[in-house]
Amino acid sequence: MSHRGGMSLAPFVPSPPEVVRKMLEVAGVSYGETVYDLGCGNGGIVIMAAREFGAKCVGIEMRKDLADKATEEAKNQRIDQRVKILNANCLDIDISDADVVTLYLTSSGNLKLKDKLEKELKTKVRIVSHDFEMSGWTPHKIYREPPGHTIYLYVKGT
Ligand SMILES: C[S@@+](CC[C@H](N)C(=O)[O-])C[C@H]1O[C@@H](n2cnc3c(N)ncnc32)[C@H](O)[C@@H]1O
């Protein structure tokens, strides 16, 4: 398998807004914290984190069309000062200043990020994953809501 061939960790499926809100609530995102969404799609998570929680956000998205859409939306909502969108492979970006990391990928996508998260993130960083576990990590808590969705909360170093 080529390096490029292994780059996609998941197809684009946006998390519904009520799931996004719950993810950010259970992560306890507070004003001024730094939130990364790895594979940010059209930016729904980072935009809500900036607008409703006052976070500084970085969304990383490998599809240019989606990265452009997210950038445009942040600009339209006048929160582009607090939302940075990078059109890149999230495996290549330094995320060591994160306080919170959000994921909505796949089980195998999560696994490809596991080493990076373990090496790069500070202790106490909260990682929230929509629907997919991080195999080998013990969740701090599992939320089976909103109905039909599961949110896994992990806290680094616990
Ligand atoms: C299931 S969607 C989730 C979108 C957003 N996080 C949300 O919850 O609404 C996953 C996104 O990850 C992107 N993606 C997959 N592999 C990636 C990679 N290696 N680097 C950056 N983005 C990636 C896909 O293009 C897709 O937009």
The ligand as a Gaussian input file, in Angstrom:
#p B3LYP/6-31G(d) Opt

LIG

0 1
 C      -16.948000      11.259000       9.106000
 S      -16.303000      12.808000       8.521000
 C      -16.428000      13.831000       9.996000
 C      -16.479000      15.325000       9.748000
 C      -16.507000      16.159000      11.028000
 N      -15.437000      15.818000      11.922000
 C      -17.811000      15.963000      11.755000
 O      -17.847000      15.201000      12.726000
 O      -18.818000      16.558000      11.323000
 C      -14.544000      12.451000       8.390000
 C      -13.735000      13.485000       7.610000
 O      -12.359000      13.188000       7.750000
 C      -11.703000      13.515000       6.537000
 N      -10.430000      12.784000       6.525000
 C      -10.252000      11.446000       6.381000
 N       -8.949000      11.146000       6.473000
 C       -8.281000      12.315000       6.712000
 C       -6.908000      12.636000       6.900000
 N       -5.947000      11.708000       6.877000
 N       -6.577000      13.936000       7.132000
 C       -7.535000      14.900000       7.138000
 N       -8.849000      14.646000       6.932000
 C       -9.223000      13.370000       6.740000
 C      -12.706000      13.094000       5.476000
 O      -12.452000      13.736000       4.238000
 C      -14.030000      13.522000       6.124000
 O      -14.376000      14.828000       5.754000

